[in-house]
Every structure is written in C-alpha cells, then in structure tokens.
Amino acid sequence: MSSVAGNHAPIHIGQVVQDAAVFDFKNWRDNSRADTFAMESITRQCAELFELLHSRNVDYLLVGGIALLQYVEGRNTKDIDLIVAVTELNRLPEIEIKTRDDDFAQGQYKSLPVDFLLTRNPLFQKVKQQYATTQPYLENVIPCATVEGLLLLKLYALPALYRMGNFPRVGLYENDIATLLQAYRPKLAPLFSELTQHLSESDLQSVREIVAEIEERLKRFENRAG
C-alpha cells in the first residue's frame, strides 16, 4: 500500500530533531544535556545514522513523528522511530541498546535517541511489509510508513496508553489520527479488520468509539469552517 505525501521540499530530519531538542524547556534546565547538544551536531548524527542504515542494507521502516511529517505539517518531534527485526538490530553495534522487551527497544546512536518497534510483534511486521513506501528526505530516500500504516500503529497503541493514564500521549496520538483522517480520508474498514487480529474485542471496541468521536469532531470543525 502507498499514500501520496504532500507537496513540499524534502524534510531535513536532523533539523527537525535538533529544533525539537533546542525548544524543549527541559533541556534548558539540564546543563549536561545542553553541553551534549553544543558538542555534538544532532543534524550530523542523523545523517550518519541513516547513512549507516543504508550502507549496511538494514531492512527498516521509518514511523512515528518524522514519518508523519511527510503527510501533515506542524508535527514537532525529537524522536526517531524505526520498525526493525532484532536480527537487523544486532548488525548495528554502533547503536547502544538501553532497554529491550519483546516489542520495543530504546537505543542511542552517539547522543541521538532512537526508538525501535520490533517485528516480533505481528502488527509491526505487517506494517513493515504491507504499509510501506519510500519518501525523499534531505538525508536520503527512506523507507517510510504510509498514512494507513501510521494510523494502524497509533490506533493499536491507544488502548494501552489509556490504561497507563498517559494523557499527554493520548492527546498527541488522537490529534495525529484526526489530522490524517481529515487530510486523507482513508478507508477505515480495512484498518479495523486488520486490528481485529491484534487487539482484544474490548480494546477494538474502544478504538472504534475513539474514532467515532474523532469523526464527529471533524464534522463539527468542517461545518463551522465551511
């Protein structure tokens, strides 16, 4: 599956990540992190990271906020999120793995944090295989999730985020979902069908209710804007 990205100049991943770090007020209060940002160029590290992935022929897919920027504007993110198999991750000793479980790993390339969604999770594997395209970034042409792939990942995550009581992330994900739905009008029935294989019945019902609320909000917006 593929989705058409908006017409814009190639996104500079390093600049996006650097801007998000610079404008994160927590970094202003943490001198050690501020020194790190001063000593090491985040933009250079991003370029090196994707060159490393390219030179090793690593099979990966870009997801998360950086992928989302191909389709919608204004998303501020300091995270690089990749879907990858553990076997591929093991080919990258330059990335220090801080934590890892069955589905996720948190790593660091020099001073650059990188989050991994592992293909041991069947949905992550499905997105990587069937909801992928390529997109031009300033660093390189990069394998990137489609609109439908990003929606699947965000809808899949919502029930767990609600259980965790992570209100800021719930709000962020729901806004991402609303923005993608408003801009692209993807067919939702195939996405719900896919999610039936990966969510419990109660979680799937919760996701359907959330999407219905988002669609109602979009209707109100469009009626008032129209």
MOTA-V314286 format. One record per pair of residues at least 12 apart in sequence whose ideal C-beta (glycine too) atoms are under 8 Angstrom apart, sorted by the first residue. I is the first residue (numbers start at 1). J is the second residue. D is the distance in whole Angstrom. If there is no record, write none. Layout:
BEGIN
i: (I:I)
j: (J:J)
d: (D:D)
END
This chain:
BEGIN
i: (1:1:1:1:1:1:1:2:2:3:3:3:3:3:3:3:5:5:5:6:6:6:6:8:10:10:10:11:11:11:11:11:12:12:12:12:13:13:13:13:13:13:13:14:14:14:14:14:14:14:14:14:15:15:16:16:16:17:17:17:17:17:17:17:17:17:18:18:18:18:19:20:20:20:21:21:21:22:23:24:36:37:40:40:42:42:45:45:45:45:46:46:46:47:48:48:49:49:49:49:50:50:50:50:51:51:52:52:52:53:54:56:56:58:58:58:58:59:59:59:60:60:60:60:60:60:61:61:61:61:61:61:61:61:61:61:62:62:62:62:62:62:62:62:63:63:63:63:63:63:63:63:63:63:64:64:64:64:64:65:65:65:66:66:66:67:67:67:67:67:68:68:68:70:70:71:71:71:71:71:72:72:72:72:75:78:79:79:80:80:80:80:81:81:81:81:82:82:82:82:83:83:83:83:83:83:83:83:83:84:84:84:84:85:85:85:86:86:86:89:89:89:89:94:95:95:95:95:96:96:100:102:102:102:103:103:103:103:103:104:104:104:105:117:122:122:123:123:123:123:123:123:123:124:126:126:127:127:127:127:131:131:131:131:131:132:132:132:132:133:133:147:147:147:148:148:148:150:150:151:151:151:151:151:152:152:152:154:154:154:155:155:155:155:155:155:156:156:156:157:158:158:158:158:158:158:159:159:159:159:161:162:174:174:177:177:177:178:178:178:181:181:181:181:182:182:182:188:192:192:192:195)
j: (130:131:132:133:146:148:149:133:146:71:133:146:147:148:184:186:70:71:135:70:71:72:73:73:136:137:138:66:69:70:137:138:43:137:138:139:46:50:66:80:137:138:139:41:42:43:44:45:46:47:138:139:43:138:66:69:77:42:43:46:66:77:78:79:80:112:37:41:42:43:76:76:77:78:37:42:78:37:76:78:111:111:110:111:111:112:109:110:111:112:80:112:139:139:109:110:80:109:112:114:137:139:140:142:139:140:92:94:109:92:140:91:92:84:88:91:92:84:85:88:82:83:84:88:128:143:82:83:84:127:128:132:143:144:145:149:80:81:82:135:142:143:144:145:81:82:83:117:127:144:145:149:150:153:77:79:80:81:115:77:79:81:79:80:81:81:135:144:145:150:150:176:180:135:144:147:150:180:183:184:176:179:180:183:176:113:113:115:112:113:114:115:114:115:116:117:114:115:116:117:116:117:118:119:124:125:127:128:145:116:117:118:119:118:119:120:118:119:120:105:107:116:118:109:107:108:109:114:108:109:118:118:120:121:117:118:120:121:124:116:117:118:118:153:197:198:152:153:156:194:195:197:198:153:152:194:145:149:152:153:145:146:148:149:152:144:145:146:149:145:146:180:184:186:186:190:191:176:180:177:180:181:186:191:191:194:195:173:176:177:177:191:195:207:210:211:195:198:199:173:170:173:174:206:207:210:199:203:206:207:173:206:210:214:210:211:214:214:217:218:211:214:215:218:218:221:222:211:204:207:208:207)
d: (6:5:8:8:5:6:7:4:6:7:7:4:4:7:7:8:4:6:6:7:6:7:7:8:5:5:5:7:5:7:5:7:7:7:4:8:5:7:6:7:6:7:5:8:6:3:7:7:4:6:8:7:6:8:6:7:7:5:8:6:8:7:5:8:7:7:8:8:4:6:8:5:6:4:6:6:5:7:8:7:5:8:6:5:7:6:6:5:7:4:7:7:6:5:8:8:7:5:6:7:8:4:5:6:8:7:7:6:8:8:6:6:7:7:5:7:7:7:7:6:5:6:4:7:8:6:7:4:8:7:5:5:5:7:6:8:8:7:6:8:5:6:5:7:5:7:6:7:7:8:5:7:7:6:7:6:7:3:7:3:6:7:7:6:7:8:8:5:5:6:6:6:8:5:6:6:7:6:7:7:8:5:7:6:7:8:7:6:7:7:5:7:8:5:8:7:7:7:6:7:8:5:8:6:5:8:6:5:8:5:8:7:7:7:5:8:6:8:7:7:8:6:8:6:4:7:5:6:5:8:8:7:5:7:7:6:7:4:7:7:6:6:6:8:7:6:7:8:6:8:8:8:4:8:8:7:6:4:6:6:6:5:5:3:7:7:6:7:7:8:5:5:5:6:5:8:6:7:7:6:6:8:7:6:6:6:7:5:6:5:7:7:6:5:8:7:6:6:7:6:7:6:7:7:6:6:7:4:5:7:7:7:7:6:8:7:6:5:7:6:8:6:7:6:5:8:8:7:7:8:7:6)
END
